Amino acid sequence: MSDMKILSELILESALVPHEYEYDKPVIKLQEAGVKDSVSSIRNIPSDAIIIKADEFPAPKTFFKGDKGECKRADFIIISEEKKVILYVELKAGAKDASHIVKQLKGASCVISYCKEIGKQFWSEARFLDDYAHRYIGIVNLSISKRPSRHKSSPLHDSPEKFLKISSPHNLQFNHLAAV
């Protein structure tokens, strides 16, 4: 069974962001909960991509202490089997230091680790979500005016500590974020 099929059986529809189309091209619009005018559009999303509202996964505050930020999570997780990539996306309208965003990205990674184990155990799929590239993205100061979204080359954003910081969140391209 495909990874996307398992995810569609596992995750509630209410925890997903639907694909949209502009000029017959796929686009997703991500918005930070409770923040007006904080929409970031990502264009050229692969047709198989699933966009998960990661903060719909309940924080385990009745189980974990939370002293290290282990109860936090990023806003969205985008998974494409076609591109073999998982993007962890945190939207941040206010001023927060990088360590706060890193904790949220780590928490979203833990959500995926949990989903991976569920797929392996309950769907008996030993390779579920294996061999995917992981990319970590922080989109900050969302209420700024539109500016070009091209950024100079930076190190590969393959860990929460090296997340790709984007301060001009309009008209982003999936392939640029995925770096695959």
CYANA upper distance limits for C-alpha pairs under 8 A (distance plus 0.5 A):
  1 MET  CA      5 LYS  CA      7.09
  1 MET  CA      6 ILE  CA      7.48
  1 MET  CA    125 GLU  CA      8.27
  2 SER  CA      6 ILE  CA      6.97
  3 ASP  CA      7 LEU  CA      6.71
  3 ASP  CA     81 GLU  CA      7.21
  3 ASP  CA    128 PHE  CA      6.53
  3 ASP  CA    129 LEU  CA      6.87
  4 MET  CA      8 SER  CA      6.58
  4 MET  CA     48 ASP  CA      7.68
  4 MET  CA     49 ALA  CA      8.35
  4 MET  CA     50 ILE  CA      7.85
  4 MET  CA     80 SER  CA      8.25
  4 MET  CA     81 GLU  CA      7.18
  5 LYS  CA      9 GLU  CA      6.80
  6 ILE  CA     10 LEU  CA      6.52
  6 ILE  CA    119 GLY  CA      7.40
  6 ILE  CA    123 TRP  CA      8.03
  7 LEU  CA     11 ILE  CA      6.35
  8 SER  CA     12 LEU  CA      8.16
  8 SER  CA     13 GLU  CA      8.49
 11 ILE  CA     15 ALA  CA      7.32
 11 ILE  CA     16 LEU  CA      8.26
 12 LEU  CA     16 LEU  CA      7.65
 15 ALA  CA     52 ILE  CA      6.35
 15 ALA  CA     53 LYS  CA      5.75
 15 ALA  CA     54 ALA  CA      8.10
 15 ALA  CA     56 GLU  CA      6.52
 16 LEU  CA     50 ILE  CA      7.69
 16 LEU  CA     51 ILE  CA      6.03
 16 LEU  CA     52 ILE  CA      5.12
 16 LEU  CA     53 LYS  CA      6.22
 17 VAL  CA     28 ILE  CA      8.04
 17 VAL  CA     30 LEU  CA      8.42
 17 VAL  CA     50 ILE  CA      8.17
 17 VAL  CA     51 ILE  CA      5.79
 17 VAL  CA     52 ILE  CA      6.79
 17 VAL  CA     53 LYS  CA      7.33
 18 PRO  CA     28 ILE  CA      7.66
 18 PRO  CA     51 ILE  CA      7.88
 19 HIS  CA     26 PRO  CA      7.12
 19 HIS  CA     27 VAL  CA      6.68
 19 HIS  CA     28 ILE  CA      5.86
 20 GLU  CA     26 PRO  CA      6.36
 20 GLU  CA     27 VAL  CA      5.75
 20 GLU  CA     28 ILE  CA      6.26
 20 GLU  CA     29 LYS  CA      8.29
 21 TYR  CA     25 LYS  CA      5.67
 21 TYR  CA     26 PRO  CA      5.12
 21 TYR  CA     27 VAL  CA      6.04
 22 GLU  CA     26 PRO  CA      7.15
 22 GLU  CA     27 VAL  CA      7.29
 25 LYS  CA     43 ARG  CA      8.00
 25 LYS  CA     44 ASN  CA      7.02
 26 PRO  CA     43 ARG  CA      6.61
 26 PRO  CA     44 ASN  CA      5.79
 26 PRO  CA     45 ILE  CA      6.17
 26 PRO  CA     46 PRO  CA      8.17
 26 PRO  CA     47 SER  CA      7.95
 27 VAL  CA     41 SER  CA      7.07
 27 VAL  CA     42 ILE  CA      6.06
 27 VAL  CA     43 ARG  CA      4.87
 27 VAL  CA     44 ASN  CA      6.49
 27 VAL  CA     45 ILE  CA      6.46
 28 ILE  CA     41 SER  CA      6.16
 28 ILE  CA     42 ILE  CA      5.89
 28 ILE  CA     43 ARG  CA      7.16
 28 ILE  CA     45 ILE  CA      7.75
 29 LYS  CA     39 VAL  CA      6.66
 29 LYS  CA     40 SER  CA      6.12
 29 LYS  CA     41 SER  CA      5.00
 29 LYS  CA     42 ILE  CA      7.03
 30 LEU  CA     39 VAL  CA      5.99
 30 LEU  CA     40 SER  CA      5.69
 30 LEU  CA     41 SER  CA      6.83
 30 LEU  CA     42 ILE  CA      8.48
 30 LEU  CA     76 PHE  CA      8.44
 31 GLN  CA     35 VAL  CA      8.00
 31 GLN  CA     38 SER  CA      5.98
 31 GLN  CA     39 VAL  CA      5.04
 31 GLN  CA     40 SER  CA      6.94
 31 GLN  CA     91 LEU  CA      8.02
 32 GLU  CA     38 SER  CA      6.67
 32 GLU  CA     39 VAL  CA      7.81
 32 GLU  CA     75 ASP  CA      7.57
 32 GLU  CA     91 LEU  CA      6.36
 32 GLU  CA     92 LYS  CA      7.79
 32 GLU  CA     93 ALA  CA      8.27
 35 VAL  CA     93 ALA  CA      7.93
 37 ASP  CA    142 LEU  CA      8.30
 37 ASP  CA    143 SER  CA      6.94
 38 SER  CA     93 ALA  CA      7.58
 38 SER  CA    142 LEU  CA      5.72
 38 SER  CA    143 SER  CA      6.41
 39 VAL  CA    142 LEU  CA      7.91
 40 SER  CA    142 LEU  CA      8.21
 40 SER  CA    169 PRO  CA      5.88
 40 SER  CA    170 HIS  CA      6.11
 40 SER  CA    171 ASN  CA      7.87
 40 SER  CA    172 LEU  CA      8.21
 41 SER  CA    169 PRO  CA      7.83
 41 SER  CA    170 HIS  CA      6.42
 41 SER  CA    171 ASN  CA      5.97
 41 SER  CA    172 LEU  CA      6.65
 42 ILE  CA    170 HIS  CA      8.38
 42 ILE  CA    171 ASN  CA      6.52
 42 ILE  CA    172 LEU  CA      5.19
 42 ILE  CA    173 GLN  CA      5.93
 42 ILE  CA    174 PHE  CA      6.49
 43 ARG  CA    171 ASN  CA      7.09
 43 ARG  CA    172 LEU  CA      6.56
 43 ARG  CA    173 GLN  CA      5.42
 43 ARG  CA    174 PHE  CA      6.45
 44 ASN  CA    173 GLN  CA      6.72
 44 ASN  CA    174 PHE  CA      6.31
 44 ASN  CA    175 ASN  CA      8.23
 45 ILE  CA     49 ALA  CA      7.22
 45 ILE  CA    173 GLN  CA      8.35
 45 ILE  CA    174 PHE  CA      6.13
 46 PRO  CA     80 SER  CA      7.23
 46 PRO  CA     82 GLU  CA      7.76
 46 PRO  CA     83 LYS  CA      8.14
 48 ASP  CA     80 SER  CA      6.45
 48 ASP  CA     81 GLU  CA      7.39
 48 ASP  CA     82 GLU  CA      7.26
 49 ALA  CA     78 ILE  CA      7.07
 49 ALA  CA     79 ILE  CA      5.88
 49 ALA  CA     80 SER  CA      4.88
 49 ALA  CA     81 GLU  CA      7.71
 50 ILE  CA     78 ILE  CA      6.23
 50 ILE  CA     79 ILE  CA      5.81
 50 ILE  CA     80 SER  CA      7.13
 51 ILE  CA     76 PHE  CA      7.24
 51 ILE  CA     77 ILE  CA      6.25
 51 ILE  CA     78 ILE  CA      4.96
 51 ILE  CA     79 ILE  CA      7.03
 52 ILE  CA     76 PHE  CA      6.01
 52 ILE  CA     77 ILE  CA      5.54
 52 ILE  CA     78 ILE  CA      6.78
 53 LYS  CA     57 PHE  CA      8.38
 53 LYS  CA     75 ASP  CA      6.45
 53 LYS  CA     76 PHE  CA      5.26
 53 LYS  CA     77 ILE  CA      7.17
 54 ALA  CA     73 ARG  CA      7.16
 54 ALA  CA     74 ALA  CA      6.78
 54 ALA  CA     75 ASP  CA      5.81
 54 ALA  CA     76 PHE  CA      5.50
 54 ALA  CA     77 ILE  CA      6.66
 54 ALA  CA    108 ALA  CA      6.93
 54 ALA  CA    111 VAL  CA      8.06
 55 ASP  CA     59 ALA  CA      8.47
 55 ASP  CA     73 ARG  CA      6.68
 55 ASP  CA     74 ALA  CA      7.16
 55 ASP  CA     75 ASP  CA      5.98
 55 ASP  CA     76 PHE  CA      7.84
 57 PHE  CA    111 VAL  CA      8.17
 59 ALA  CA     71 CYS  CA      5.77
 59 ALA  CA     72 LYS  CA      7.39
 60 PRO  CA     64 PHE  CA      6.47
 60 PRO  CA     71 CYS  CA      6.47
 61 LYS  CA     65 LYS  CA      7.09
 61 LYS  CA     66 GLY  CA      7.35
 61 LYS  CA     71 CYS  CA      6.90
 64 PHE  CA     70 GLU  CA      7.98
 64 PHE  CA     71 CYS  CA      7.67
 66 GLY  CA     70 GLU  CA      5.76
 66 GLY  CA     71 CYS  CA      5.89
 69 GLY  CA    103 LYS  CA      6.21
 69 GLY  CA    104 GLN  CA      8.09
 69 GLY  CA    107 GLY  CA      8.30
 70 GLU  CA    103 LYS  CA      7.70
 70 GLU  CA    106 LYS  CA      8.40
 70 GLU  CA    107 GLY  CA      6.53
 71 CYS  CA    107 GLY  CA      7.18
 72 LYS  CA    103 LYS  CA      6.96
 72 LYS  CA    104 GLN  CA      5.50
 72 LYS  CA    107 GLY  CA      5.82
 72 LYS  CA    108 ALA  CA      8.23
 73 ARG  CA    103 LYS  CA      7.67
 73 ARG  CA    104 GLN  CA      4.54
 73 ARG  CA    105 LEU  CA      6.48
 73 ARG  CA    106 LYS  CA      7.43
 73 ARG  CA    107 GLY  CA      4.70
 73 ARG  CA    108 ALA  CA      5.12
 74 ALA  CA     88 TYR  CA      7.25
 74 ALA  CA     89 VAL  CA      6.53
 74 ALA  CA     90 GLU  CA      5.20
 74 ALA  CA     91 LEU  CA      8.21
 74 ALA  CA    101 ILE  CA      8.15
 74 ALA  CA    104 GLN  CA      5.04
 74 ALA  CA    105 LEU  CA      5.59
 74 ALA  CA    106 LYS  CA      8.41
 74 ALA  CA    107 GLY  CA      7.23
 74 ALA  CA    108 ALA  CA      5.82
 75 ASP  CA     88 TYR  CA      8.43
 75 ASP  CA     89 VAL  CA      6.57
 75 ASP  CA     90 GLU  CA      5.54
 75 ASP  CA     91 LEU  CA      6.97
 75 ASP  CA    108 ALA  CA      8.48
 76 PHE  CA     88 TYR  CA      6.54
 76 PHE  CA     89 VAL  CA      5.57
 76 PHE  CA     90 GLU  CA      7.07
 76 PHE  CA    108 ALA  CA      8.41
 77 ILE  CA     86 ILE  CA      7.37
 77 ILE  CA     87 LEU  CA      6.06
 77 ILE  CA     88 TYR  CA      5.17
 77 ILE  CA     89 VAL  CA      6.61
 77 ILE  CA    108 ALA  CA      7.73
 78 ILE  CA     86 ILE  CA      6.13
 78 ILE  CA     87 LEU  CA      5.44
 78 ILE  CA     88 TYR  CA      7.08
 78 ILE  CA     89 VAL  CA      8.35
 79 ILE  CA     84 LYS  CA      8.24
 79 ILE  CA     85 VAL  CA      6.50
 79 ILE  CA     86 ILE  CA      5.01
 79 ILE  CA     87 LEU  CA      6.94
 80 SER  CA     84 LYS  CA      6.20
 80 SER  CA     85 VAL  CA      6.11
 80 SER  CA     86 ILE  CA      7.09
 81 GLU  CA     85 VAL  CA      7.34
 83 LYS  CA    180 VAL  CA      7.84
 84 LYS  CA    131 ASP  CA      7.62
 84 LYS  CA    132 TYR  CA      5.18
 84 LYS  CA    133 ALA  CA      6.75
 85 VAL  CA    132 TYR  CA      5.41
 85 VAL  CA    133 ALA  CA      5.07
 85 VAL  CA    134 HIS  CA      6.39
 85 VAL  CA    135 ARG  CA      7.92
 85 VAL  CA    178 ALA  CA      7.25
 85 VAL  CA    180 VAL  CA      8.28
 86 ILE  CA    132 TYR  CA      7.03
 86 ILE  CA    133 ALA  CA      6.65
 86 ILE  CA    134 HIS  CA      5.43
 86 ILE  CA    135 ARG  CA      6.72
 86 ILE  CA    178 ALA  CA      8.37
 87 LEU  CA    134 HIS  CA      6.53
 87 LEU  CA    135 ARG  CA      5.28
 87 LEU  CA    136 TYR  CA      6.41
 87 LEU  CA    137 ILE  CA      7.73
 87 LEU  CA    177 LEU  CA      8.27
 87 LEU  CA    178 ALA  CA      7.24
 88 TYR  CA    105 LEU  CA      6.75
 88 TYR  CA    108 ALA  CA      7.15
 88 TYR  CA    109 SER  CA      7.80
 88 TYR  CA    134 HIS  CA      8.17
 88 TYR  CA    135 ARG  CA      6.71
 88 TYR  CA    136 TYR  CA      5.39
 88 TYR  CA    137 ILE  CA      6.53
 89 VAL  CA    105 LEU  CA      7.76
 89 VAL  CA    136 TYR  CA      6.80
 89 VAL  CA    137 ILE  CA      5.37
 89 VAL  CA    138 GLY  CA      6.40
 89 VAL  CA    139 ILE  CA      7.81
 90 GLU  CA    101 ILE  CA      7.43
 90 GLU  CA    104 GLN  CA      7.72
 90 GLU  CA    105 LEU  CA      7.39
 90 GLU  CA    137 ILE  CA      6.84
 90 GLU  CA    138 GLY  CA      5.36
 90 GLU  CA    139 ILE  CA      6.59
 91 LEU  CA    138 GLY  CA      6.61
 91 LEU  CA    139 ILE  CA      5.35
 91 LEU  CA    140 VAL  CA      6.49
 91 LEU  CA    142 LEU  CA      7.92
 92 LYS  CA     96 LYS  CA      7.97
 92 LYS  CA    138 GLY  CA      7.83
 92 LYS  CA    139 ILE  CA      6.61
 92 LYS  CA    140 VAL  CA      5.15
 92 LYS  CA    141 ASN  CA      6.57
 92 LYS  CA    142 LEU  CA      7.17
 93 ALA  CA    140 VAL  CA      6.27
 93 ALA  CA    141 ASN  CA      4.92
 93 ALA  CA    142 LEU  CA      5.32
 93 ALA  CA    143 SER  CA      7.05
 94 GLY  CA    140 VAL  CA      8.02
 94 GLY  CA    141 ASN  CA      6.54
 95 ALA  CA    140 VAL  CA      8.38
 95 ALA  CA    141 ASN  CA      7.61
 96 LYS  CA    100 HIS  CA      6.93
 96 LYS  CA    101 ILE  CA      7.90
 97 ASP  CA    101 ILE  CA      7.53
 98 ALA  CA    102 VAL  CA      6.64
 99 SER  CA    103 LYS  CA      6.79
100 HIS  CA    104 GLN  CA      7.01
101 ILE  CA    105 LEU  CA      6.70
101 ILE  CA    138 GLY  CA      7.40
102 VAL  CA    106 LYS  CA      6.61
102 VAL  CA    160 PRO  CA      5.66
102 VAL  CA    161 GLU  CA      6.31
102 VAL  CA    163 PHE  CA      8.08
103 LYS  CA    107 GLY  CA      6.66
103 LYS  CA    160 PRO  CA      8.25
104 GLN  CA    108 ALA  CA      6.87
105 LEU  CA    109 SER  CA      6.81
105 LEU  CA    136 TYR  CA      7.20
105 LEU  CA    160 PRO  CA      6.19
106 LYS  CA    110 CYS  CA      6.87
106 LYS  CA    160 PRO  CA      6.54
107 GLY  CA    111 VAL  CA      6.96
108 ALA  CA    112 ILE  CA      7.04
109 SER  CA    113 SER  CA      6.79
110 CYS  CA    114 TYR  CA      6.69
111 VAL  CA    115 CYS  CA      6.78
112 ILE  CA    116 LYS  CA      6.48
113 SER  CA    117 GLU  CA      6.84
114 TYR  CA    118 ILE  CA      6.83
115 CYS  CA    119 GLY  CA      6.69
116 LYS  CA    120 LYS  CA      6.72
116 LYS  CA    128 PHE  CA      6.57
116 LYS  CA    129 LEU  CA      6.58
117 GLU  CA    121 GLN  CA      6.51
118 ILE  CA    122 PHE  CA      6.09
118 ILE  CA    123 TRP  CA      7.89
119 GLY  CA    123 TRP  CA      5.57
119 GLY  CA    124 SER  CA      7.26
119 GLY  CA    125 GLU  CA      6.69
119 GLY  CA    128 PHE  CA      6.59
120 LYS  CA    124 SER  CA      5.47
120 LYS  CA    125 GLU  CA      5.07
120 LYS  CA    126 ALA  CA      5.56
120 LYS  CA    127 ARG  CA      7.61
120 LYS  CA    128 PHE  CA      6.44
121 GLN  CA    125 GLU  CA      7.70
121 GLN  CA    126 ALA  CA      8.40
133 ALA  CA    158 ASP  CA      8.02
134 HIS  CA    158 ASP  CA      6.05
134 HIS  CA    159 SER  CA      7.89
135 ARG  CA    157 HIS  CA      6.01
135 ARG  CA    158 ASP  CA      5.32
135 ARG  CA    159 SER  CA      7.36
135 ARG  CA    163 PHE  CA      7.96
135 ARG  CA    177 LEU  CA      8.05
135 ARG  CA    178 ALA  CA      6.77
135 ARG  CA    179 ALA  CA      8.48
136 TYR  CA    157 HIS  CA      6.22
136 TYR  CA    158 ASP  CA      6.75
136 TYR  CA    159 SER  CA      6.80
136 TYR  CA    160 PRO  CA      6.17
136 TYR  CA    162 LYS  CA      8.03
136 TYR  CA    163 PHE  CA      5.23
136 TYR  CA    164 LEU  CA      6.75
137 ILE  CA    157 HIS  CA      7.94
137 ILE  CA    163 PHE  CA      5.61
137 ILE  CA    164 LEU  CA      5.17
137 ILE  CA    165 LYS  CA      6.61
137 ILE  CA    166 ILE  CA      7.96
137 ILE  CA    177 LEU  CA      8.02
138 GLY  CA    163 PHE  CA      6.92
138 GLY  CA    164 LEU  CA      6.52
138 GLY  CA    165 LYS  CA      5.41
138 GLY  CA    166 ILE  CA      6.66
139 ILE  CA    165 LYS  CA      6.51
139 ILE  CA    166 ILE  CA      5.26
139 ILE  CA    167 SER  CA      6.43
139 ILE  CA    168 SER  CA      8.20
139 ILE  CA    169 PRO  CA      6.82
140 VAL  CA    165 LYS  CA      7.69
140 VAL  CA    166 ILE  CA      6.73
140 VAL  CA    167 SER  CA      5.65
140 VAL  CA    168 SER  CA      8.33
140 VAL  CA    169 PRO  CA      8.26
141 ASN  CA    167 SER  CA      6.68
141 ASN  CA    168 SER  CA      8.50
142 LEU  CA    167 SER  CA      7.83
142 LEU  CA    168 SER  CA      7.96
142 LEU  CA    169 PRO  CA      7.10
144 ILE  CA    168 SER  CA      7.85
146 LYS  CA    168 SER  CA      7.11
146 LYS  CA    169 PRO  CA      8.38
146 LYS  CA    170 HIS  CA      6.98
147 ARG  CA    168 SER  CA      6.24
147 ARG  CA    170 HIS  CA      8.03
148 PRO  CA    168 SER  CA      7.17
148 PRO  CA    170 HIS  CA      8.29
149 SER  CA    166 ILE  CA      8.28
149 SER  CA    168 SER  CA      5.90
149 SER  CA    169 PRO  CA      7.04
149 SER  CA    170 HIS  CA      6.95
149 SER  CA    171 ASN  CA      7.26
149 SER  CA    172 LEU  CA      6.80
151 HIS  CA    166 ILE  CA      8.48
154 SER  CA    164 LEU  CA      8.39
155 PRO  CA    162 LYS  CA      7.97
156 LEU  CA    162 LYS  CA      7.91
156 LEU  CA    164 LEU  CA      8.49
156 LEU  CA    179 ALA  CA      8.17
157 HIS  CA    162 LYS  CA      5.57
157 HIS  CA    163 PHE  CA      5.33
157 HIS  CA    164 LEU  CA      6.00
158 ASP  CA    162 LYS  CA      7.20
158 ASP  CA    163 PHE  CA      7.65
159 SER  CA    163 PHE  CA      6.88
172 LEU  CA    176 HIS  CA      8.12
172 LEU  CA    177 LEU  CA      8.19
173 GLN  CA    177 LEU  CA      7.03
174 PHE  CA    178 ALA  CA      6.48
175 ASN  CA    179 ALA  CA      6.26
175 ASN  CA    180 VAL  CA      7.02
176 HIS  CA    180 VAL  CA      8.47
